[in-house]
């Protein structure tokens, strides 16, 4: 017998470009102890390449490729 959790539907909240960048910056500061700008600079320089190749860690590339408005493209 298969059981599942309650059917919870959280509202979707779209962010502005500025809000998306602020969220990204907050998460970079919380998780990596650096600004979002520094994280992207180091990501682009390949400093996290070994980590990024590990399963489940390629999200910055996917975010950038998706054209997400809160993620700087260059």
Secondary structure, DSSP 4 states (H G I P E B T S, - for coil): ---------PPP----HHHHHHHHHHHHHHHHSS-HHHHHHHHHTTTTHHHHTSTT--HHHHHHHHT-TTS---
